[in-house]
Amino acid sequence: MREGKLVKSEIVYRDGEKLYVEKVAFKDWHVSIHYYYLISDRLTEGQTIVDQRWSYEDFCNNTIRLDDYTFVLIRQVEFITLVRSFRPIPIDDFDRIAMPLIM
């Protein structure tokens, strides 16, 4: 992500999957909401969305499966975290693997 202040950027291996994890910080929640939607749009621009899941508790939490990979993007107050796979993974399987890396 180009926006925000980088907090974490790493490649991890979990349950046989290679995942990229990135976390950025913003000065407050207003700014993070604005950039959350810009980042989400940029990640899916020109891509075919195969499947998608939004959290109904907080609309700043979505998992998207594209033709080439799956990712979850979550805004937690003034932080935005991205976890991205290197191949397409069904959303249920991906969330099971990726969510512990965010929480």
N, C-alpha and C positions, 0 to 999 in steps of 0.2 A: 504494500500500500504506500502510496506517495504522500498521503496526508498524515498529519499528526506527528507526535514524537515517538520514535521507535522504542519500545520497551523490551520486546523479545522477538527474535527471528531464529528459528531452528528447524532442522529436519529430524523427525523422530520415527522410530519403527515401533509399531504396535499391532499385535495380532497378525503379523505377517504383512502388514501394509506400511508403505513409506508415505509419510505425511509431512506437509510443510505447515508450521505453526508460526503465526505472526500476530503481535499485539502492539497497538499504538495507543497513545494517550492524547487527550485534548484538554484545553483549559477548563471547559465546563460541559455540562450535559447538552446545552443548546447547540454548541458547535459539533459535538459528537453525533447528534441526531442528523444534522445537516449533512455531514460527511458520510454517515452510514449509508444514506440513500445514494449519494454520488458513487461511493465505492461499489455498492451492490450493482448499480447500473453498469459501471465500467467492467465489472467481472463477467457480466452476462452479455455485454454488447457484441452483436454479431454471432452469438452462439445460439444453438437450439436447446431450449430447456426441455429435458426429457421428463423430469419429475421435480416437484417442489413441495416443501412443507414449511408452513409458517407457524410460529407459536401464537396461539390465541390469547395468551396471557400478556405477551409483550411483542408487538409487531416488529421489533428490532431483533428478531431471532429467526433466521431462516436457513434451511438446508436446501441446496439446489444440486440436482444431478444434470450435468451437461453431457454431450456426446463423448468428450475426452476425459472428464474428471468430475468429481463431486466436491462440493465445499459447503462449509457452514460459516456464516457470518453472524456474529452476536455483538450487540452493543450492551455494555454493562456500565451504566451511568456515563462516565467520561472516558471509557476505554472501548475500543473495538478490537475484537479478536477474529482472526481468520484461520480456519484449518482447512487445508486443501489436499486432496489425494492426487496421485499421479496416474490414476486410471479411474474409469467410471465404476462406482460402487453403489448398490441399491441404498436408498436413503435410510432404511431401518438399520442395516448393517453399519453404514457409515456413522450414524448418530451414536450407536453403541460404542464404536471405537473412538470417535472424536470428542464426545462430550466430556469424558474425564480429563482431557487435555485442556479444557477451558475452565472448568470449575475449580 
